Amino acid sequence: MSAAGIVAEYNPLHTGHFYHITQTRKYADGLVVVMSGNAVQRGGPAFFSKWDRARAAVLSGADLVLELPAVWASAPAERFAAGAVQILAGCGCVDMISCGSEAGDAHLLQQAADAVRQAECSPAITGLLKTGITYAAAREQAVRGLYGDRVADLLHSPNNILAIEYLKANAGLTHPMEFFTVRRQGAAHDSSQTEGQTASASFLRSLYASEEASTAGEYIPPAALEIFTHVLKQGSANTDPARMERAILYRLQTATADELKILPDISEGLENRFLTAAKTARSLSKLLDMVKTKRYTLSRLRRIVWNLMLGNTRQLTMTAPPYLRVLDFNQTVGRELLRQMKKSASLPIFHSMADLEREFPVYAEVEKRATMLFNLCCPEVAQVTEYPKIVPYAGNKLNFTEDNGTTVPLQ
């Protein structure tokens, strides 16, 4: 059986994602999705829980959904992509990586990945960084000098950037997978405008947050919409990090320099800027504005703060994912993929958090904190658990069973 892999957040899954899934399925018998858990890359909680997003993915064409642990899900593009690609490779049965991109040109993206690798080793980057610009800007300038505008311009677009990072990570594998890209259709990433039958995930989150659910529903596949509508009514979705703002400020105000130094992406005395700002800032946005410089973007600072709350560390992010964790699968191809992985996977496979805690307690603790924070960021404190016993989708009822035996239907 041939299998393709997709890396996603599906936060939430929309018609653009559905198009990518359907296009990818033309080239493989099975589809494995590596999806962020309850912490996401922008630095905060997912809008919908990982269980709901995983079930939405299975109902929309995925066969098996594996978790991208919070250690990598809350990281910049390079580590996010590396962790996800290593998980796909660890399955031992995924032949191809498929990703959406603005370019839609695998050959051009490969050129860009080669250019980026060369630029990252170039002494030009060191000189550019001394001017105070961000690493991303310095890298783009170095690529422009080496390969020209056509390749460098790819680094302006977020999906292109992730595609390039997937290619870089894939090149480092002992047995690289094939690479396939689907041109992104419709609304651009983070666009506040719809285009045709598509809308960006960020725009959909804003519609849901402003209680315009009917408008958001126009851009979400029907099966996924059923799930999202149900959990919104339950109050176990629609997270907002602002609901945790005072707790975050407290954590920063009581942190020590040593606690901040071990966080991912803290360098060059950045911990001191946080400690100074925490003494006087009365809101998180004000604190981040005080810490921000040309060198340190708000997205980087938000991830640092969120990693502090997660208990994530630089040391953890320097490791490779040591396990595969199943979030959901269907009873047909998904179950067959799992059977195949039991023979082919180079990493242990986990369904249960209890088992994961015994084998990998440090990673499990970060994951549990991500879920706790997700619950606290819901409109009312939600009760999303790390211990559900998933009932694989078989084309009939949608439900899961808690460890206490209670079955929760999705109707």
Legacy VTK file of the C-alpha trace (Angstrom):
# vtk DataFile Version 3.0
C-alpha trace
ASCII
DATASET POLYDATA
POINTS 411 float
0.000 0.000 0.000
1.374 3.419 -0.943
0.867 6.172 1.623
1.223 9.936 1.520
1.840 12.200 4.503
0.450 15.667 5.193
1.551 18.012 7.977
-1.264 20.210 9.258
-2.865 22.161 12.053
-6.433 22.184 10.652
-7.219 25.028 12.993
-9.930 24.706 11.757
-10.075 22.373 8.771
-11.628 24.257 5.837
-12.425 23.821 2.161
-8.855 24.666 1.134
-7.566 21.837 3.319
-10.229 19.541 1.885
-9.033 20.366 -1.641
-5.456 19.491 -0.622
-6.619 16.180 0.855
-8.596 15.215 -2.233
-5.734 16.106 -4.573
-3.248 14.121 -2.492
-5.479 11.045 -2.403
-5.142 10.762 -6.179
-1.508 9.719 -5.739
-1.634 7.311 -2.781
-3.729 4.503 -1.336
-3.497 5.824 2.208
-3.206 9.246 3.820
-1.400 9.882 7.113
-1.765 13.335 8.675
0.665 14.619 11.308
-1.325 17.291 13.123
-0.538 19.742 15.913
-2.064 18.846 19.245
-3.585 21.378 21.624
-0.661 23.812 21.197
-0.107 25.433 17.806
2.711 27.172 16.010
1.547 30.770 16.416
2.167 30.462 20.152
-1.060 29.596 21.945
-3.839 27.031 22.170
-5.583 25.457 19.191
-9.050 26.883 18.531
-10.630 23.412 18.533
-9.236 20.475 20.489
-6.932 17.970 18.814
-9.547 15.222 19.183
-12.172 17.252 17.336
-9.755 18.356 14.613
-8.452 14.802 14.182
-11.976 13.404 13.816
-12.788 16.199 11.339
-9.698 15.202 9.334
-10.722 11.530 9.228
-14.232 12.468 8.136
-12.722 14.667 5.430
-10.493 12.023 3.866
-7.537 11.285 6.144
-7.029 7.636 7.096
-4.790 8.081 10.130
-3.999 11.150 12.239
-0.848 11.263 14.369
0.006 13.968 16.873
2.770 16.495 16.382
3.756 16.894 20.046
3.627 20.337 21.639
7.447 20.413 21.853
7.544 20.788 18.043
4.044 22.120 17.356
4.874 25.332 19.244
8.179 25.872 17.414
9.277 28.052 14.466
8.932 26.675 10.942
12.275 24.839 10.841
11.748 22.794 14.026
8.013 22.410 13.390
8.745 20.911 9.960
11.657 18.781 11.165
9.587 17.196 13.932
6.685 16.454 11.603
8.868 14.983 8.849
10.673 12.777 11.379
7.307 11.457 12.569
6.226 10.659 9.005
9.553 8.916 8.378
9.187 7.036 11.666
6.012 5.365 10.370
8.124 3.339 7.964
5.302 3.218 5.411
4.905 6.788 4.153
6.272 7.150 0.628
5.482 10.794 -0.086
5.153 14.172 1.616
2.371 16.310 0.203
2.053 19.957 1.139
0.171 22.996 -0.028
2.195 25.930 -1.311
1.651 29.258 -2.978
4.195 28.286 -5.649
2.696 24.927 -6.550
6.018 23.994 -8.183
7.998 21.192 -6.545
11.099 21.814 -8.664
11.226 25.512 -7.804
10.675 24.773 -4.109
13.536 22.258 -4.221
15.766 24.963 -5.714
14.753 27.254 -2.876
15.479 24.568 -0.262
18.963 24.079 -1.750
19.460 27.848 -1.755
18.373 28.192 1.861
20.727 25.428 2.988
23.593 27.169 1.233
22.619 30.589 2.603
22.403 29.274 6.154
26.055 28.221 5.891
27.082 31.507 4.304
29.151 34.036 6.273
26.903 36.693 4.740
24.178 35.823 7.257
26.408 36.708 10.205
27.068 40.144 8.784
23.409 40.744 8.039
22.362 39.733 11.547
24.716 42.341 12.967
22.528 45.009 11.352
19.748 44.015 13.773
17.336 42.379 11.327
15.594 39.073 12.000
17.167 35.765 11.045
14.416 35.202 8.461
15.128 38.560 6.806
18.875 37.924 6.834
18.389 34.497 5.298
16.169 35.900 2.560
18.732 38.567 1.689
21.475 35.945 1.544
19.346 33.743 -0.753
18.616 36.740 -2.966
22.309 37.423 -3.340
23.087 33.798 -4.190
20.097 32.784 -6.336
18.263 35.944 -7.369
14.769 37.301 -6.913
12.704 34.382 -8.280
13.914 31.980 -5.614
14.169 34.531 -2.800
10.615 35.765 -3.362
9.326 32.318 -2.396
10.382 33.142 1.168
7.664 35.803 1.397
4.858 33.256 1.560
4.157 31.143 4.672
3.161 27.920 2.932
6.192 28.131 0.633
8.397 28.581 3.707
6.980 25.466 5.347
7.342 23.500 2.103
11.005 24.519 1.929
11.519 23.417 5.530
9.871 20.050 4.794
12.278 19.595 1.899
15.261 20.500 4.073
14.191 18.048 6.782
13.444 15.356 4.218
16.905 15.733 2.659
18.445 14.927 6.029
16.732 11.537 6.273
18.545 8.302 5.540
15.732 7.408 3.131
14.062 10.619 1.918
10.432 10.488 0.874
9.098 11.742 -2.444
7.817 15.319 -2.420
4.555 16.557 -3.910
2.967 19.988 -3.676
-0.537 21.280 -4.366
-0.941 24.940 -5.275
-2.913 26.756 -2.594
-6.328 27.748 -3.886
-8.431 30.771 -2.992
-7.871 32.933 0.067
-4.285 33.556 1.106
-2.851 32.472 4.461
-4.110 34.813 7.223
-6.226 36.756 4.721
-9.181 38.620 6.199
-11.078 38.250 2.926
-12.782 35.225 1.436
-12.095 34.158 -2.137
-14.516 31.920 -3.988
-15.393 29.019 -1.712
-12.342 29.407 0.553
-11.372 31.391 3.627
-8.208 31.369 5.722
-8.169 29.542 9.051
-7.405 32.789 10.904
-10.429 34.496 9.323
-12.654 31.549 10.243
-11.438 31.714 13.841
-12.339 35.407 13.920
-15.812 34.651 12.573
-16.390 31.991 15.215
-15.052 34.267 17.951
-17.500 36.992 16.884
-20.345 34.448 16.870
-20.751 34.469 13.100
-20.804 30.688 12.964
-23.202 30.513 10.036
-20.823 32.538 7.870
-17.823 30.446 8.942
-19.745 27.264 8.138
-19.881 28.183 4.450
-16.142 27.467 4.188
-15.908 24.219 6.176
-16.626 20.713 4.799
-20.020 19.437 6.066
-18.688 16.534 8.151
-16.131 18.757 9.883
-18.765 21.446 10.385
-20.987 18.987 12.277
-18.203 18.348 14.774
-17.179 21.989 15.171
-20.785 23.139 15.631
-21.344 20.510 18.333
-18.261 21.347 20.409
-18.871 25.087 20.126
-22.304 24.527 21.686
-20.643 22.478 24.427
-18.182 25.287 25.170
-15.123 23.129 24.534
-13.731 25.272 21.694
-13.309 28.955 20.743
-10.169 29.431 22.814
-8.726 32.864 23.485
-5.275 33.214 25.128
-6.470 36.522 26.617
-8.473 34.454 29.116
-5.119 33.372 30.556
-3.464 36.787 30.386
-3.204 37.510 34.109
-1.910 34.017 34.845
0.720 34.498 32.127
1.726 37.867 33.570
2.002 36.291 37.010
4.205 33.530 35.625
6.495 36.064 33.958
6.614 38.275 37.039
7.684 35.355 39.229
10.097 33.776 36.720
13.845 33.840 37.246
16.515 34.498 34.646
17.570 30.854 34.850
14.004 29.682 34.117
13.829 31.873 31.031
17.312 31.045 29.751
16.389 27.410 29.144
13.398 28.259 26.935
13.520 27.698 23.175
14.545 30.792 21.168
15.898 32.733 24.160
19.342 34.116 23.357
21.583 37.153 23.686
20.182 38.213 27.036
16.566 38.263 25.845
15.522 36.874 29.232
16.514 40.175 30.815
14.243 42.149 28.506
11.348 39.916 29.588
12.143 40.320 33.280
12.409 44.095 32.980
9.152 44.399 31.040
7.317 42.086 33.450
7.941 44.521 36.327
5.790 47.284 34.825
3.624 45.866 32.007
-0.083 45.711 32.811
-1.053 43.632 29.800
0.583 40.914 27.783
0.435 42.945 24.581
2.186 45.831 26.322
4.834 43.474 27.689
5.512 42.002 24.251
5.732 45.488 22.741
8.325 46.399 25.356
10.404 43.307 24.587
10.065 43.473 20.795
12.910 44.778 18.628
13.732 44.561 14.925
15.552 41.352 15.739
12.792 39.699 17.788
9.398 39.364 16.104
6.121 39.215 18.011
5.532 35.652 16.792
8.862 34.573 18.281
8.070 36.316 21.570
4.586 34.771 21.773
6.084 31.317 21.306
8.621 31.984 24.062
5.852 32.957 26.467
3.736 29.953 25.527
6.674 27.590 25.908
7.203 28.978 29.409
3.595 28.040 30.218
4.048 24.614 28.623
7.237 23.875 30.533
9.014 23.288 27.231
12.798 23.744 27.074
15.510 24.265 24.500
16.964 20.872 25.403
13.707 19.112 24.486
13.414 20.912 21.158
16.900 19.776 20.147
15.806 16.126 20.259
13.907 14.192 17.582
10.359 12.985 18.291
10.804 9.654 20.112
7.335 8.195 19.545
4.220 8.108 17.358
0.908 8.935 19.012
-2.388 8.043 17.359
-5.169 10.630 17.582
-7.731 9.041 15.258
-8.114 6.662 12.305
-10.781 4.961 10.229
-11.634 1.278 10.376
-10.520 0.538 6.829
-7.277 1.984 5.451
-6.350 3.619 8.760
-6.480 0.338 10.629
-4.479 -1.344 7.867
-1.840 1.398 8.046
-1.514 0.796 11.780
-1.072 -2.924 11.193
1.642 -2.151 8.681
3.326 0.317 11.053
3.577 -2.291 13.783
6.041 -4.042 11.485
7.657 -1.080 9.720
7.760 1.800 12.228
11.119 2.810 13.658
9.388 4.583 16.567
7.079 3.082 19.217
3.354 3.639 18.661
1.143 4.948 21.481
-2.609 5.315 21.790
-2.765 5.847 25.554
-1.459 8.862 27.454
-1.029 6.613 30.485
1.437 4.466 28.525
3.147 7.556 27.148
3.595 8.921 30.675
5.387 5.753 31.734
7.743 5.685 28.748
8.301 9.382 28.001
7.203 11.323 31.103
8.858 14.637 30.212
7.198 14.872 26.785
3.912 13.655 28.254
3.975 16.413 30.877
4.340 19.112 28.208
1.413 17.563 26.325
-0.769 17.475 29.415
-0.005 21.133 30.109
-1.020 22.009 26.547
-4.398 20.412 27.190
-4.789 22.127 30.574
-4.063 25.493 28.952
-6.480 24.717 26.124
-9.236 24.073 28.669
-8.512 27.281 30.569
-8.638 29.332 27.350
-12.156 28.138 26.448
-15.131 30.465 27.205
-15.847 28.364 30.295
-13.231 25.998 31.700
-13.571 22.979 29.421
-12.993 19.338 30.268
-11.050 18.126 27.259
-9.021 15.171 28.478
-5.750 13.552 27.490
-7.191 10.103 28.172
-10.058 9.419 25.744
-10.410 5.953 24.283
-11.026 6.762 20.645
-13.686 4.794 18.811
-12.403 4.673 15.213
-14.724 6.152 12.640
-16.631 3.407 10.825
-19.082 5.510 8.861
-21.809 5.462 11.485
-21.948 7.163 14.873
-19.266 9.638 15.819
-18.275 9.240 19.418
-15.490 8.635 21.857
-15.370 6.884 25.195
-13.732 8.362 28.268
-11.608 6.204 30.566
-14.497 6.175 33.029
-16.647 4.372 30.448
-18.887 7.310 29.551
-19.653 7.450 25.817
-20.007 10.966 24.419
-21.909 11.007 21.105
-21.466 13.676 18.459
-24.957 14.241 17.079
LINES 1 412
411 0 1 2 3 4 5 6 7 8 9 10 11 12 13 14 15 16 17 18 19 20 21 22 23 24 25 26 27 28 29 30 31 32 33 34 35 36 37 38 39 40 41 42 43 44 45 46 47 48 49 50 51 52 53 54 55 56 57 58 59 60 61 62 63 64 65 66 67 68 69 70 71 72 73 74 75 76 77 78 79 80 81 82 83 84 85 86 87 88 89 90 91 92 93 94 95 96 97 98 99 100 101 102 103 104 105 106 107 108 109 110 111 112 113 114 115 116 117 118 119 120 121 122 123 124 125 126 127 128 129 130 131 132 133 134 135 136 137 138 139 140 141 142 143 144 145 146 147 148 149 150 151 152 153 154 155 156 157 158 159 160 161 162 163 164 165 166 167 168 169 170 171 172 173 174 175 176 177 178 179 180 181 182 183 184 185 186 187 188 189 190 191 192 193 194 195 196 197 198 199 200 201 202 203 204 205 206 207 208 209 210 211 212 213 214 215 216 217 218 219 220 221 222 223 224 225 226 227 228 229 230 231 232 233 234 235 236 237 238 239 240 241 242 243 244 245 246 247 248 249 250 251 252 253 254 255 256 257 258 259 260 261 262 263 264 265 266 267 268 269 270 271 272 273 274 275 276 277 278 279 280 281 282 283 284 285 286 287 288 289 290 291 292 293 294 295 296 297 298 299 300 301 302 303 304 305 306 307 308 309 310 311 312 313 314 315 316 317 318 319 320 321 322 323 324 325 326 327 328 329 330 331 332 333 334 335 336 337 338 339 340 341 342 343 344 345 346 347 348 349 350 351 352 353 354 355 356 357 358 359 360 361 362 363 364 365 366 367 368 369 370 371 372 373 374 375 376 377 378 379 380 381 382 383 384 385 386 387 388 389 390 391 392 393 394 395 396 397 398 399 400 401 402 403 404 405 406 407 408 409 410
